[in-house]
Amino acid sequence: MSASREHAPDLRRGDSVLPKWVKEGGRAILAPIVRLAMALHLTPNTITVFGLIITLIASVFVANGWLLVGAGILTAGSLLDAVDGALARAQGGGTAFGSFLDSTLDRASEAILYTGIGVWILTTIAEPTWPMLALMVALAGSFIVSYAHARAEAIGLTASIGLAPRTERLVIVIAGVALAGLGFTIGLIGALIVLAALTVVTVIQRIWHVWRLSQAATIDHQEI
């Protein structure tokens, strides 16, 4: 092992908001759903498309003020969002097209969902300026978080770290929609503000992480 490896800083920092035990519990819940999907001979790509359709339906409910119904449907859709990847792994690994489709439709789903929330804000809140600004920053930040991950992989590095990857963002926005459905409008506004802040921080984390990885790779290359 080279000296640069021995003294290199820990590049794995940047744990997400959700603790590890919550994610492990989610995987346990997904297991029977994955088995059912396999029994029905569903493909990961089919699950991905279903997930987009469910998000579209949920967003229509949210836009029209049926927030609790929308939050419930979004919860089901978020499960499908995790099922496609788990199903691909259970079937021996995904395909390049499957990965591309999943990533592309994930971005479409976020855009559709935030559009639905935006419509609700504009038609419900008396002074929508600041909530809409928070929503726009959260959406832009979410896209840049995902773009940073894709660009890192394109140059042969990884950037999966950060406080707010997709799962965490979904949990926060669903919680905000549900709170607004229960009459706590400030809950959704607060969720959007939190999302805006977390996505910005996550982008910074990923840029810093990739820079450190690239520096470590440069040092190792020079020592060869």
N, C-alpha and C positions, 0 to 999 in steps of 0.2 A: 504493500500500500504506500502511495507517495505521501510526502509531507503535506501537500496541499489537501489531500483527502483526510489526513489525520486531523488537520487544524481547520478544516472548512467549517463554516457555521452551519447550524442545523437548518436545512432548507425545507423542513416539513411543517414549520409553524404556520398558524393561520387556521385553526380549527373552526369549523362552521358553528352556527348558532345552536343547532340541535345536537344534544349529547349523543354519544355513540350508542348507548343502550336504547334510545328511542328508535334509531335507525335499525338496529338489530331486531327490535320488536316488530317494526314495520315489515322487515324481510320475512319474519315468521308468519305474519298475517298473509303475505303474498303467496306463500308456498302452495296452499290449496287452490288459489286462483290460477296459478301457473299450471298446476296439474289438470285443472278443469279445461284450460285453454288448449293444452296438449291433447286431451281426450276429444275435444271438439275439432282438432286438426286446424286450429287457428294459427296463422303465422304472426311473427312480431310486427310485420308491416301492417297487417290488418288491425292489430291492436292499436298501433300508432294512429291510424286513420280514425278508428272509433274514438280514441281519446280526443282528437281534434273536434269531431262532431259533438261530443258531449260538452266540451268547453264552449262551443258555439251556442248550444242550447242553453247552457247555464248563463252565458253572457247576456242572452236575450232576456232571460228572467231578471237578471240583475238590472239591466237597463230599464226595465219596466217596473222596478220597485219590489219585485218578489225576491227579496234578498236572502231570506232563510232557505227558500227553495233553491235558489241559485247556489248558495253555499253548500247545500247538501249534494247537489249534482256535481259541483266542482270537486267535492271530496271523492266522489266515485270516479271522476275523471282523473284525479291525481293518482289514484290507485292504478288505473290503466297506464298512466304515464310511467309508472315503475315496473308494471308487468311486462311491457314489451322487451325491456332489457333483460329481465330475469328469464323470460321465455327464450330469448335468443341464446343466453348462456346455457340453459337447460337442454337446448337442441344442438349443442356443440359449438356455439359461437355465432355471432352475427355476421352479416355481409357488409361490404363497403357501402352498397346502396342503402341498406337498412340503417346504417349509422347516419348517412347523409339525410335520409328521409326523416328520421327521428329528430335530428338537430333542427332541420328546417321547419318541420311542423310544430316543434316546441316553441320556436320564435313566433310562428303564426298564432299559436294558442295564446301566448302572452299578449300579443298585440290585440287580439280579439277580446280577451278578458279585460284589459285595461281600457279598451274602447267602450265596453259595456259599463264599466265603472264610471268612466268619464261622462257618458250620457246621463247616468243617474245623478252625478254631481251637478251637472248643468241644469237639470230639470227639477232638482230637489233642494239644493242648498242656496240660500238667499245670496250669499257672497262667495261664489265659487272660485275666485282668482287663486287664492293660496292652495286650496286642495287640488286644483287642476295643475298648478305649478309642481306640487309634490308628486302628483301622478306622472307628469311628463318626465321629471328627473328620474323617478323610479323606473319607468319604462326604458328610458335611454340608458340608464345604468345597467339594467338587466341585459339589454342587448350587448353592451360593451363588455360586460362580464363574460358572456358566452363567446363573443368575438375574440377576446383575449385568449380564452382557452383554445379556440380553433387555430388562431395564428401561432400560438406556442407549439401546438402539435405539428403545424406545417413546417416549422423550422427544426423539428426533431426534439423538442423539449416538452415539458408538462406544466400545466397551470391549473390543477384541479383544486387548489387550496382556496381559502377565503371564508369569510363569515356568512356570505349569502349566495351559495349555489342555488340551483333551481328548486330543489326540494324545500329549502328554507324559505325561499321567496313565496312558494305556493302556500305553505303553512301560514305565513304571516298575512297574506292577502285574503285567504279563506277566513281566517279568524276575524279580520277587519270587516269583511262583508257580513259575517254572522252577527257581530256586535251591532253593526248598523241595522241589521234586520230585527234585532231585539230592542231597537230604539236608541242605541248609543251611537249616534252619528259620529261623535268624536273618536270612537274606536276605529272606524275606517280611516278617518283623516289621520289619526295617529299612526295607523299601520302604514299608510302611504309615506308619511314623513320618515318613519323608521326604515322602510324599504329604500327610500331615496338615499338616506345616510349610509345604510349598510352596503348598497350596491356601489356607491362611490368608494367606500373603504375597500371593498373587495377588488375593485379595479386596481386601486393603488397597490394592494397586497400582491396581486398577480403580476403587475408590472415589475415590482421589486423582486419578486420570486424568480421571474424569468431572467432578469438582469443578473441576479446572483448565480443562477445556474449557468448562464452564458459566460460569466467571469470564471467560474470554476472549470468549465470546459476549456476555456482559453488557456488557463494555467496548466492544466493537464496536457494539452496539446503541445505547449512550449517545452514541457519536461520530457516528452517522448523523444 
